Amino acid sequence: MTVFERAPYVATINGEVFRCLVCAGGLFTSRTIKLNTAGMEFLDLAWANKSSLGVICTNCGYVHEFLGDAVQLWDSASGMRV
Ligand SMILES: [Zn+2]
């Protein structure tokens, strides 16, 4: 089963290595998640730029969803920031 089309990433949060909250896996893919803006503006979160970053565990598939830019992704093969 191949649901991930890109090389996996290592994720860091403000410089700390991030691991999956479910399985403690360390490799992820990412996907931009569009937010439904009506509720976000009601909650005064329009600053969030109307999308969030989904960081998806390649081991268990759990989607960790982030607003803002604290999360950083690194190509696990090259070590380059994504
Ligand atoms: Zn996982």
PDB file of the backbone (N, CA, C, O) and the ligand in Angstrom, with CONECT records:
HET     ZN  A 101       1
ATOM      1  N   MET A   1       0.852  -1.195   0.000  1.00  0.00           N
ATOM      2  CA  MET A   1       0.000   0.000   0.000  1.00  0.00           C
ATOM      3  C   MET A   1       0.883   1.239   0.000  1.00  0.00           C
ATOM      4  O   MET A   1       1.678   1.435   0.919  1.00  0.00           O
ATOM      5  N   THR A   2       0.752   2.060  -1.004  1.00  0.00           N
ATOM      6  CA  THR A   2       1.545   3.284  -1.076  1.00  0.00           C
ATOM      7  C   THR A   2       0.618   4.490  -1.109  1.00  0.00           C
ATOM      8  O   THR A   2       0.075   4.847  -2.154  1.00  0.00           O
ATOM      9  N   VAL A   3       0.452   5.093   0.023  1.00  0.00           N
ATOM     10  CA  VAL A   3      -0.394   6.288   0.067  1.00  0.00           C
ATOM     11  C   VAL A   3       0.443   7.558   0.187  1.00  0.00           C
ATOM     12  O   VAL A   3      -0.088   8.667   0.118  1.00  0.00           O
ATOM     13  N   PHE A   4       1.749   7.391   0.368  1.00  0.00           N
ATOM     14  CA  PHE A   4       2.608   8.558   0.531  1.00  0.00           C
ATOM     15  C   PHE A   4       3.480   8.702  -0.707  1.00  0.00           C
ATOM     16  O   PHE A   4       4.255   7.806  -1.042  1.00  0.00           O
ATOM     17  N   GLU A   5       3.347   9.833  -1.380  1.00  0.00           N
ATOM     18  CA  GLU A   5       3.999   9.984  -2.668  1.00  0.00           C
ATOM     19  C   GLU A   5       5.370  10.634  -2.568  1.00  0.00           C
ATOM     20  O   GLU A   5       6.098  10.688  -3.559  1.00  0.00           O
ATOM     21  N   ARG A   6       5.739  11.132  -1.379  1.00  0.00           N
ATOM     22  CA  ARG A   6       7.017  11.808  -1.246  1.00  0.00           C
ATOM     23  C   ARG A   6       7.881  11.111  -0.213  1.00  0.00           C
ATOM     24  O   ARG A   6       7.401  10.320   0.599  1.00  0.00           O
ATOM     25  N   ALA A   7       9.183  11.427  -0.265  1.00  0.00           N
ATOM     26  CA  ALA A   7      10.097  10.899   0.746  1.00  0.00           C
ATOM     27  C   ALA A   7       9.638  11.372   2.122  1.00  0.00           C
ATOM     28  O   ALA A   7       9.148  12.493   2.260  1.00  0.00           O
ATOM     29  N   PRO A   8       9.792  10.540   3.123  1.00  0.00           N
ATOM     30  CA  PRO A   8       9.350  10.956   4.459  1.00  0.00           C
ATOM     31  C   PRO A   8      10.215  12.081   5.013  1.00  0.00           C
ATOM     32  O   PRO A   8      11.374  12.253   4.638  1.00  0.00           O
ATOM     33  N   TYR A   9       9.612  12.830   5.909  1.00  0.00           N
ATOM     34  CA  TYR A   9      10.282  13.949   6.550  1.00  0.00           C
ATOM     35  C   TYR A   9      10.492  13.664   8.028  1.00  0.00           C
ATOM     36  O   TYR A   9       9.755  12.900   8.650  1.00  0.00           O
ATOM     37  N   VAL A  10      11.521  14.302   8.569  1.00  0.00           N
ATOM     38  CA  VAL A  10      11.671  14.401  10.013  1.00  0.00           C
ATOM     39  C   VAL A  10      11.093  15.758  10.404  1.00  0.00           C
ATOM     40  O   VAL A  10      11.309  16.747   9.704  1.00  0.00           O
ATOM     41  N   ALA A  11      10.366  15.811  11.507  1.00  0.00           N
ATOM     42  CA  ALA A  11       9.740  17.062  11.936  1.00  0.00           C
ATOM     43  C   ALA A  11      10.371  17.547  13.230  1.00  0.00           C
ATOM     44  O   ALA A  11      10.715  16.756  14.108  1.00  0.00           O
ATOM     45  N   THR A  12      10.516  18.869  13.333  1.00  0.00           N
ATOM     46  CA  THR A  12      10.935  19.471  14.596  1.00  0.00           C
ATOM     47  C   THR A  12       9.941  20.575  14.964  1.00  0.00           C
ATOM     48  O   THR A  12       9.348  21.217  14.097  1.00  0.00           O
ATOM     49  N   ILE A  13       9.778  20.773  16.253  1.00  0.00           N
ATOM     50  CA  ILE A  13       8.932  21.851  16.761  1.00  0.00           C
ATOM     51  C   ILE A  13       9.828  22.782  17.555  1.00  0.00           C
ATOM     52  O   ILE A  13      10.319  22.423  18.625  1.00  0.00           O
ATOM     53  N   ASN A  14      10.040  23.981  17.027  1.00  0.00           N
ATOM     54  CA  ASN A  14      10.945  24.939  17.684  1.00  0.00           C
ATOM     55  C   ASN A  14      12.279  24.274  18.029  1.00  0.00           C
ATOM     56  O   ASN A  14      12.842  24.498  19.100  1.00  0.00           O
ATOM     57  N   GLY A  15      12.769  23.455  17.104  1.00  0.00           N
ATOM     58  CA  GLY A  15      14.086  22.847  17.257  1.00  0.00           C
ATOM     59  C   GLY A  15      14.104  21.511  17.978  1.00  0.00           C
ATOM     60  O   GLY A  15      15.141  20.849  18.020  1.00  0.00           O
ATOM     61  N   GLU A  16      12.978  21.101  18.546  1.00  0.00           N
ATOM     62  CA  GLU A  16      12.914  19.810  19.237  1.00  0.00           C
ATOM     63  C   GLU A  16      12.334  18.762  18.289  1.00  0.00           C
ATOM     64  O   GLU A  16      11.337  19.008  17.611  1.00  0.00           O
ATOM     65  N   VAL A  17      12.969  17.596  18.251  1.00  0.00           N
ATOM     66  CA  VAL A  17      12.484  16.542  17.368  1.00  0.00           C
ATOM     67  C   VAL A  17      11.076  16.128  17.786  1.00  0.00           C
ATOM     68  O   VAL A  17      10.804  15.867  18.958  1.00  0.00           O
ATOM     69  N   PHE A  18      10.206  16.078  16.810  1.00  0.00           N
ATOM     70  CA  PHE A  18       8.816  15.714  17.063  1.00  0.00           C
ATOM     71  C   PHE A  18       8.592  14.250  16.726  1.00  0.00           C
ATOM     72  O   PHE A  18       9.070  13.750  15.708  1.00  0.00           O
ATOM     73  N   ARG A  19       7.851  13.567  17.608  1.00  0.00           N
ATOM     74  CA  ARG A  19       7.506  12.173  17.339  1.00  0.00           C
ATOM     75  C   ARG A  19       5.996  12.015  17.372  1.00  0.00           C
ATOM     76  O   ARG A  19       5.287  12.762  18.046  1.00  0.00           O
ATOM     77  N   CYS A  20       5.523  11.027  16.627  1.00  0.00           N
ATOM     78  CA  CYS A  20       4.093  10.759  16.546  1.00  0.00           C
ATOM     79  C   CYS A  20       3.501  10.583  17.942  1.00  0.00           C
ATOM     80  O   CYS A  20       4.065   9.892  18.790  1.00  0.00           O
ATOM     81  N   LEU A  21       2.362  11.216  18.159  1.00  0.00           N
ATOM     82  CA  LEU A  21       1.708  11.136  19.468  1.00  0.00           C
ATOM     83  C   LEU A  21       1.105   9.758  19.713  1.00  0.00           C
ATOM     84  O   LEU A  21       0.821   9.395  20.854  1.00  0.00           O
ATOM     85  N   VAL A  22       0.913   8.996  18.650  1.00  0.00           N
ATOM     86  CA  VAL A  22       0.256   7.697  18.774  1.00  0.00           C
ATOM     87  C   VAL A  22       1.284   6.573  18.887  1.00  0.00           C
ATOM     88  O   VAL A  22       1.228   5.765  19.814  1.00  0.00           O
ATOM     89  N   CYS A  23       2.234   6.527  17.929  1.00  0.00           N
ATOM     90  CA  CYS A  23       3.141   5.371  17.861  1.00  0.00           C
ATOM     91  C   CYS A  23       4.591   5.755  18.103  1.00  0.00           C
ATOM     92  O   CYS A  23       5.470   4.893  18.086  1.00  0.00           O
ATOM     93  N   ALA A  24       4.856   7.061  18.333  1.00  0.00           N
ATOM     94  CA  ALA A  24       6.218   7.557  18.574  1.00  0.00           C
ATOM     95  C   ALA A  24       7.114   7.407  17.355  1.00  0.00           C
ATOM     96  O   ALA A  24       8.339   7.451  17.469  1.00  0.00           O
ATOM     97  N   GLY A  25       6.504   7.229  16.188  1.00  0.00           N
ATOM     98  CA  GLY A  25       7.269   7.189  14.953  1.00  0.00           C
ATOM     99  C   GLY A  25       7.903   8.541  14.664  1.00  0.00           C
ATOM    100  O   GLY A  25       7.425   9.572  15.136  1.00  0.00           O
ATOM    101  N   GLY A  26       8.973   8.535  13.894  1.00  0.00           N
ATOM    102  CA  GLY A  26       9.701   9.777  13.655  1.00  0.00           C
ATOM    103  C   GLY A  26       9.715  10.237  12.212  1.00  0.00           C
ATOM    104  O   GLY A  26      10.415  11.194  11.883  1.00  0.00           O
ATOM    105  N   LEU A  27       8.955   9.576  11.336  1.00  0.00           N
ATOM    106  CA  LEU A  27       8.936   9.956   9.923  1.00  0.00           C
ATOM    107  C   LEU A  27       7.517  10.352   9.521  1.00  0.00           C
ATOM    108  O   LEU A  27       6.534   9.719   9.907  1.00  0.00           O
ATOM    109  N   PHE A  28       7.452  11.431   8.725  1.00  0.00           N
ATOM    110  CA  PHE A  28       6.156  12.012   8.402  1.00  0.00           C
ATOM    111  C   PHE A  28       6.111  12.450   6.948  1.00  0.00           C
ATOM    112  O   PHE A  28       7.144  12.693   6.324  1.00  0.00           O
ATOM    113  N   THR A  29       4.908  12.545   6.424  1.00  0.00           N
ATOM    114  CA  THR A  29       4.678  13.320   5.215  1.00  0.00           C
ATOM    115  C   THR A  29       3.828  14.515   5.621  1.00  0.00           C
ATOM    116  O   THR A  29       3.356  14.594   6.755  1.00  0.00           O
ATOM    117  N   SER A  30       3.638  15.436   4.697  1.00  0.00           N
ATOM    118  CA  SER A  30       2.876  16.627   5.053  1.00  0.00           C
ATOM    119  C   SER A  30       1.831  16.917   3.997  1.00  0.00           C
ATOM    120  O   SER A  30       1.935  16.493   2.846  1.00  0.00           O
ATOM    121  N   ARG A  31       0.836  17.643   4.423  1.00  0.00           N
ATOM    122  CA  ARG A  31      -0.229  18.043   3.516  1.00  0.00           C
ATOM    123  C   ARG A  31      -0.857  19.314   4.066  1.00  0.00           C
ATOM    124  O   ARG A  31      -1.107  19.433   5.265  1.00  0.00           O
ATOM    125  N   THR A  32      -1.109  20.261   3.168  1.00  0.00           N
ATOM    126  CA  THR A  32      -1.802  21.471   3.604  1.00  0.00           C
ATOM    127  C   THR A  32      -3.279  21.166   3.768  1.00  0.00           C
ATOM    128  O   THR A  32      -3.899  20.547   2.903  1.00  0.00           O
ATOM    129  N   ILE A  33      -3.834  21.606   4.886  1.00  0.00           N
ATOM    130  CA  ILE A  33      -5.237  21.359   5.183  1.00  0.00           C
ATOM    131  C   ILE A  33      -5.977  22.688   5.136  1.00  0.00           C
ATOM    132  O   ILE A  33      -5.666  23.614   5.885  1.00  0.00           O
ATOM    133  N   LYS A  34      -6.950  22.766   4.254  1.00  0.00           N
ATOM    134  CA  LYS A  34      -7.753  23.979   4.184  1.00  0.00           C
ATOM    135  C   LYS A  34      -8.734  24.001   5.347  1.00  0.00           C
ATOM    136  O   LYS A  34      -9.390  23.006   5.654  1.00  0.00           O
ATOM    137  N   LEU A  35      -8.813  25.146   5.973  1.00  0.00           N
ATOM    138  CA  LEU A  35      -9.734  25.282   7.090  1.00  0.00           C
ATOM    139  C   LEU A  35     -11.020  25.930   6.596  1.00  0.00           C
ATOM    140  O   LEU A  35     -11.017  26.724   5.655  1.00  0.00           O
ATOM    141  N   ASN A  36     -12.106  25.577   7.247  1.00  0.00           N
ATOM    142  CA  ASN A  36     -13.388  26.207   6.961  1.00  0.00           C
ATOM    143  C   ASN A  36     -13.399  27.561   7.655  1.00  0.00           C
ATOM    144  O   ASN A  36     -13.427  27.632   8.883  1.00  0.00           O
ATOM    145  N   THR A  37     -13.378  28.635   6.874  1.00  0.00           N
ATOM    146  CA  THR A  37     -13.063  29.942   7.439  1.00  0.00           C
ATOM    147  C   THR A  37     -14.168  30.506   8.322  1.00  0.00           C
ATOM    148  O   THR A  37     -13.881  31.300   9.218  1.00  0.00           O
ATOM    149  N   ALA A  38     -15.391  30.132   8.104  1.00  0.00           N
ATOM    150  CA  ALA A  38     -16.482  30.756   8.854  1.00  0.00           C
ATOM    151  C   ALA A  38     -16.273  30.574  10.354  1.00  0.00           C
ATOM    152  O   ALA A  38     -16.346  31.536  11.119  1.00  0.00           O
ATOM    153  N   GLY A  39     -16.015  29.350  10.767  1.00  0.00           N
ATOM    154  CA  GLY A  39     -15.809  29.092  12.183  1.00  0.00           C
ATOM    155  C   GLY A  39     -14.531  29.716  12.689  1.00  0.00           C
ATOM    156  O   GLY A  39     -14.481  30.172  13.832  1.00  0.00           O
ATOM    157  N   MET A  40     -13.485  29.749  11.859  1.00  0.00           N
ATOM    158  CA  MET A  40     -12.226  30.303  12.305  1.00  0.00           C
ATOM    159  C   MET A  40     -12.354  31.792  12.595  1.00  0.00           C
ATOM    160  O   MET A  40     -11.787  32.280  13.572  1.00  0.00           O
ATOM    161  N   GLU A  41     -13.079  32.511  11.771  1.00  0.00           N
ATOM    162  CA  GLU A  41     -13.209  33.946  12.000  1.00  0.00           C
ATOM    163  C   GLU A  41     -14.086  34.206  13.218  1.00  0.00           C
ATOM    164  O   GLU A  41     -13.878  35.166  13.960  1.00  0.00           O
ATOM    165  N   PHE A  42     -15.049  33.351  13.405  1.00  0.00           N
ATOM    166  CA  PHE A  42     -15.872  33.467  14.613  1.00  0.00           C
ATOM    167  C   PHE A  42     -14.996  33.309  15.856  1.00  0.00           C
ATOM    168  O   PHE A  42     -15.221  33.965  16.874  1.00  0.00           O
ATOM    169  N   LEU A  43     -14.013  32.446  15.763  1.00  0.00           N
ATOM    170  CA  LEU A  43     -13.108  32.204  16.897  1.00  0.00           C
ATOM    171  C   LEU A  43     -11.919  33.157  16.900  1.00  0.00           C
ATOM    172  O   LEU A  43     -10.996  33.001  17.699  1.00  0.00           O
ATOM    173  N   ASP A  44     -11.940  34.147  16.003  1.00  0.00           N
ATOM    174  CA  ASP A  44     -10.871  35.136  15.922  1.00  0.00           C
ATOM    175  C   ASP A  44      -9.527  34.486  15.580  1.00  0.00           C
ATOM    176  O   ASP A  44      -8.484  34.879  16.103  1.00  0.00           O
ATOM    177  N   LEU A  45      -9.569  33.509  14.714  1.00  0.00           N
ATOM    178  CA  LEU A  45      -8.341  32.843  14.276  1.00  0.00           C
ATOM    179  C   LEU A  45      -8.072  33.083  12.796  1.00  0.00           C
ATOM    180  O   LEU A  45      -7.410  32.277  12.142  1.00  0.00           O
ATOM    181  N   ALA A  46      -8.581  34.184  12.272  1.00  0.00           N
ATOM    182  CA  ALA A  46      -8.361  34.470  10.861  1.00  0.00           C
ATOM    183  C   ALA A  46      -6.875  34.651  10.547  1.00  0.00           C
ATOM    184  O   ALA A  46      -6.455  34.472   9.403  1.00  0.00           O
ATOM    185  N   TRP A  47      -6.072  35.009  11.573  1.00  0.00           N
ATOM    186  CA  TRP A  47      -4.631  35.149  11.384  1.00  0.00           C
ATOM    187  C   TRP A  47      -3.996  33.850  10.914  1.00  0.00           C
ATOM    188  O   TRP A  47      -2.890  33.859  10.373  1.00  0.00           O
ATOM    189  N   ALA A  48      -4.678  32.745  11.114  1.00  0.00           N
ATOM    190  CA  ALA A  48      -4.087  31.443  10.820  1.00  0.00           C
ATOM    191  C   ALA A  48      -3.966  31.179   9.324  1.00  0.00           C
ATOM    192  O   ALA A  48      -3.556  30.094   8.911  1.00  0.00           O
ATOM    193  N   ASN A  49      -4.321  32.169   8.518  1.00  0.00           N
ATOM    194  CA  ASN A  49      -4.076  32.106   7.081  1.00  0.00           C
ATOM    195  C   ASN A  49      -4.920  31.051   6.399  1.00  0.00           C
ATOM    196  O   ASN A  49      -4.628  30.651   5.272  1.00  0.00           O
ATOM    197  N   LYS A  50      -5.949  30.603   7.063  1.00  0.00           N
ATOM    198  CA  LYS A  50      -6.976  29.781   6.459  1.00  0.00           C
ATOM    199  C   LYS A  50      -6.490  28.418   5.982  1.00  0.00           C
ATOM    200  O   LYS A  50      -7.172  27.739   5.214  1.00  0.00           O
ATOM    201  N   SER A  51      -5.325  28.029   6.437  1.00  0.00           N
ATOM    202  CA  SER A  51      -4.906  26.657   6.198  1.00  0.00           C
ATOM    203  C   SER A  51      -3.987  26.251   7.342  1.00  0.00           C
ATOM    204  O   SER A  51      -3.402  27.096   8.019  1.00  0.00           O
ATOM    205  N   SER A  52      -3.874  24.974   7.537  1.00  0.00           N
ATOM    206  CA  SER A  52      -2.957  24.470   8.553  1.00  0.00           C
ATOM    207  C   SER A  52      -2.097  23.399   7.905  1.00  0.00           C
ATOM    208  O   SER A  52      -2.362  22.959   6.786  1.00  0.00           O
ATOM    209  N   LEU A  53      -1.069  22.991   8.621  1.00  0.00           N
ATOM    210  CA  LEU A  53      -0.161  21.982   8.094  1.00  0.00           C
ATOM    211  C   LEU A  53      -0.470  20.641   8.741  1.00  0.00           C
ATOM    212  O   LEU A  53      -0.386  20.491   9.960  1.00  0.00           O
ATOM    213  N   GLY A  54      -0.823  19.682   7.923  1.00  0.00           N
ATOM    214  CA  GLY A  54      -1.033  18.335   8.412  1.00  0.00           C
ATOM    215  C   GLY A  54       0.274  17.565   8.324  1.00  0.00           C
ATOM    216  O   GLY A  54       0.843  17.419   7.242  1.00  0.00           O
ATOM    217  N   VAL A  55       0.746  17.076   9.454  1.00  0.00           N
ATOM    218  CA  VAL A  55       1.978  16.280   9.510  1.00  0.00           C
ATOM    219  C   VAL A  55       1.550  14.845   9.795  1.00  0.00           C
ATOM    220  O   VAL A  55       1.058  14.527  10.878  1.00  0.00           O
ATOM    221  N   ILE A  56       1.748  13.993   8.801  1.00  0.00           N
ATOM    222  CA  ILE A  56       1.125  12.667   8.821  1.00  0.00           C
ATOM    223  C   ILE A  56       2.169  11.602   9.096  1.00  0.00           C
ATOM    224  O   ILE A  56       3.143  11.474   8.355  1.00  0.00           O
ATOM    225  N   CYS A  57       1.971  10.847  10.148  1.00  0.00           N
ATOM    226  CA  CYS A  57       2.889   9.772  10.518  1.00  0.00           C
ATOM    227  C   CYS A  57       2.891   8.705   9.427  1.00  0.00           C
ATOM    228  O   CYS A  57       1.832   8.215   9.035  1.00  0.00           O
ATOM    229  N   THR A  58       4.090   8.340   8.930  1.00  0.00           N
ATOM    230  CA  THR A  58       4.146   7.320   7.883  1.00  0.00           C
ATOM    231  C   THR A  58       3.961   5.920   8.452  1.00  0.00           C
ATOM    232  O   THR A  58       3.727   4.970   7.704  1.00  0.00           O
ATOM    233  N   ASN A  59       4.062   5.789   9.755  1.00  0.00           N
ATOM    234  CA  ASN A  59       3.912   4.470  10.369  1.00  0.00           C
ATOM    235  C   ASN A  59       2.452   4.133  10.660  1.00  0.00           C
ATOM    236  O   ASN A  59       1.986   3.040  10.336  1.00  0.00           O
ATOM    237  N   CYS A  60       1.731   5.076  11.275  1.00  0.00           N
ATOM    238  CA  CYS A  60       0.355   4.769  11.672  1.00  0.00           C
ATOM    239  C   CYS A  60      -0.677   5.634  10.978  1.00  0.00           C
ATOM    240  O   CYS A  60      -1.871   5.348  11.062  1.00  0.00           O
ATOM    241  N   GLY A  61      -0.241   6.697  10.286  1.00  0.00           N
ATOM    242  CA  GLY A  61      -1.179   7.520   9.530  1.00  0.00           C
ATOM    243  C   GLY A  61      -1.862   8.605  10.330  1.00  0.00           C
ATOM    244  O   GLY A  61      -2.722   9.312   9.803  1.00  0.00           O
ATOM    245  N   TYR A  62      -1.501   8.750  11.582  1.00  0.00           N
ATOM    246  CA  TYR A  62      -2.135   9.791  12.392  1.00  0.00           C
ATOM    247  C   TYR A  62      -1.757  11.164  11.856  1.00  0.00           C
ATOM    248  O   TYR A  62      -0.588  11.417  11.562  1.00  0.00           O
ATOM    249  N   VAL A  63      -2.746  12.058  11.726  1.00  0.00           N
ATOM    250  CA  VAL A  63      -2.511  13.402  11.206  1.00  0.00           C
ATOM    251  C   VAL A  63      -2.403  14.384  12.368  1.00  0.00           C
ATOM    252  O   VAL A  63      -3.364  14.603  13.106  1.00  0.00           O
ATOM    253  N   HIS A  64      -1.229  14.964  12.515  1.00  0.00           N
ATOM    254  CA  HIS A  64      -1.008  16.014  13.503  1.00  0.00           C
ATOM    255  C   HIS A  64      -1.187  17.334  12.772  1.00  0.00           C
ATOM    256  O   HIS A  64      -0.540  17.575  11.753  1.00  0.00           O
ATOM    257  N   GLU A  65      -2.053  18.181  13.281  1.00  0.00           N
ATOM    258  CA  GLU A  65      -2.405  19.388  12.548  1.00  0.00           C
ATOM    259  C   GLU A  65      -1.879  20.622  13.281  1.00  0.00           C
ATOM    260  O   GLU A  65      -2.141  20.817  14.468  1.00  0.00           O
ATOM    261  N   PHE A  66      -1.127  21.452  12.546  1.00  0.00           N
ATOM    262  CA  PHE A  66      -0.469  22.599  13.164  1.00  0.00           C
ATOM    263  C   PHE A  66      -0.922  23.893  12.518  1.00  0.00           C
ATOM    264  O   PHE A  66      -1.093  23.972  11.302  1.00  0.00           O
ATOM    265  N   LEU A  67      -1.113  24.905  13.352  1.00  0.00           N
ATOM    266  CA  LEU A  67      -1.269  26.272  12.895  1.00  0.00           C
ATOM    267  C   LEU A  67       0.016  27.015  13.205  1.00  0.00           C
ATOM    268  O   LEU A  67       0.725  26.698  14.159  1.00  0.00           O
ATOM    269  N   GLY A  68       0.305  28.023  12.368  1.00  0.00           N
ATOM    270  CA  GLY A  68       1.525  28.786  12.601  1.00  0.00           C
ATOM    271  C   GLY A  68       2.723  28.060  12.034  1.00  0.00           C
ATOM    272  O   GLY A  68       2.573  27.056  11.337  1.00  0.00           O
ATOM    273  N   ASP A  69       3.919  28.562  12.329  1.00  0.00           N
ATOM    274  CA  ASP A  69       5.116  28.050  11.657  1.00  0.00           C
ATOM    275  C   ASP A  69       6.149  27.475  12.625  1.00  0.00           C
ATOM    276  O   ASP A  69       7.342  27.451  12.321  1.00  0.00           O
ATOM    277  N   ALA A  70       5.692  27.015  13.784  1.00  0.00           N
ATOM    278  CA  ALA A  70       6.640  26.430  14.742  1.00  0.00           C
ATOM    279  C   ALA A  70       7.178  25.099  14.240  1.00  0.00           C
ATOM    280  O   ALA A  70       8.306  24.723  14.557  1.00  0.00           O
ATOM    281  N   VAL A  71       6.373  24.387  13.459  1.00  0.00           N
ATOM    282  CA  VAL A  71       6.790  23.080  12.978  1.00  0.00           C
ATOM    283  C   VAL A  71       7.676  23.242  11.741  1.00  0.00           C
ATOM    284  O   VAL A  71       7.374  24.030  10.844  1.00  0.00           O
ATOM    285  N   GLN A  72       8.756  22.496  11.710  1.00  0.00           N
ATOM    286  CA  GLN A  72       9.661  22.507  10.560  1.00  0.00           C
ATOM    287  C   GLN A  72       9.851  21.077  10.083  1.00  0.00           C
ATOM    288  O   GLN A  72       9.915  20.140  10.879  1.00  0.00           O
ATOM    289  N   LEU A  73       9.938  20.929   8.760  1.00  0.00           N
ATOM    290  CA  LEU A  73      10.088  19.601   8.162  1.00  0.00           C
ATOM    291  C   LEU A  73      11.441  19.510   7.480  1.00  0.00           C
ATOM    292  O   LEU A  73      11.919  20.462   6.863  1.00  0.00           O
ATOM    293  N   TRP A  74      12.046  18.333   7.609  1.00  0.00           N
ATOM    294  CA  TRP A  74      13.385  18.098   7.067  1.00  0.00           C
ATOM    295  C   TRP A  74      13.347  16.821   6.246  1.00  0.00           C
ATOM    296  O   TRP A  74      12.803  15.808   6.685  1.00  0.00           O
ATOM    297  N   ASP A  75      13.917  16.871   5.070  1.00  0.00           N
ATOM    298  CA  ASP A  75      13.963  15.690   4.216  1.00  0.00           C
ATOM    299  C   ASP A  75      14.844  14.635   4.882  1.00  0.00           C
ATOM    300  O   ASP A  75      16.008  14.894   5.184  1.00  0.00           O
ATOM    301  N   SER A  76      14.290  13.452   5.109  1.00  0.00           N
ATOM    302  CA  SER A  76      15.032  12.431   5.855  1.00  0.00           C
ATOM    303  C   SER A  76      16.197  11.879   5.045  1.00  0.00           C
ATOM    304  O   SER A  76      17.140  11.328   5.611  1.00  0.00           O
ATOM    305  N   ALA A  77      16.138  12.021   3.737  1.00  0.00           N
ATOM    306  CA  ALA A  77      17.226  11.508   2.893  1.00  0.00           C
ATOM    307  C   ALA A  77      18.365  12.501   2.770  1.00  0.00           C
ATOM    308  O   ALA A  77      19.530  12.126   2.895  1.00  0.00           O
ATOM    309  N   SER A  78      18.041  13.770   2.527  1.00  0.00           N
ATOM    310  CA  SER A  78      19.088  14.768   2.251  1.00  0.00           C
ATOM    311  C   SER A  78      19.426  15.633   3.450  1.00  0.00           C
ATOM    312  O   SER A  78      20.482  16.265   3.480  1.00  0.00           O
ATOM    313  N   GLY A  79      18.527  15.669   4.456  1.00  0.00           N
ATOM    314  CA  GLY A  79      18.756  16.548   5.597  1.00  0.00           C
ATOM    315  C   GLY A  79      18.437  17.996   5.335  1.00  0.00           C
ATOM    316  O   GLY A  79      18.660  18.852   6.191  1.00  0.00           O
ATOM    317  N   MET A  80      17.906  18.283   4.136  1.00  0.00           N
ATOM    318  CA  MET A  80      17.573  19.657   3.791  1.00  0.00           C
ATOM    319  C   MET A  80      16.216  20.022   4.354  1.00  0.00           C
ATOM    320  O   MET A  80      15.321  19.181   4.432  1.00  0.00           O
ATOM    321  N   ARG A  81      16.061  21.289   4.750  1.00  0.00           N
ATOM    322  CA  ARG A  81      14.756  21.741   5.215  1.00  0.00           C
ATOM    323  C   ARG A  81      13.796  21.767   4.049  1.00  0.00           C
ATOM    324  O   ARG A  81      14.142  22.201   2.950  1.00  0.00           O
ATOM    325  N   VAL A  82      12.593  21.302   4.298  1.00  0.00           N
ATOM    326  CA  VAL A  82      11.575  21.241   3.248  1.00  0.00           C
ATOM    327  C   VAL A  82      10.879  22.590   3.151  1.00  0.00           C
ATOM    328  O   VAL A  82       9.982  22.764   2.327  1.00  0.00           O
TER     329      VAL A  82
HETATM  330 ZN    ZN A 101       2.301   7.171  14.284  1.00  0.00          ZN2+
END
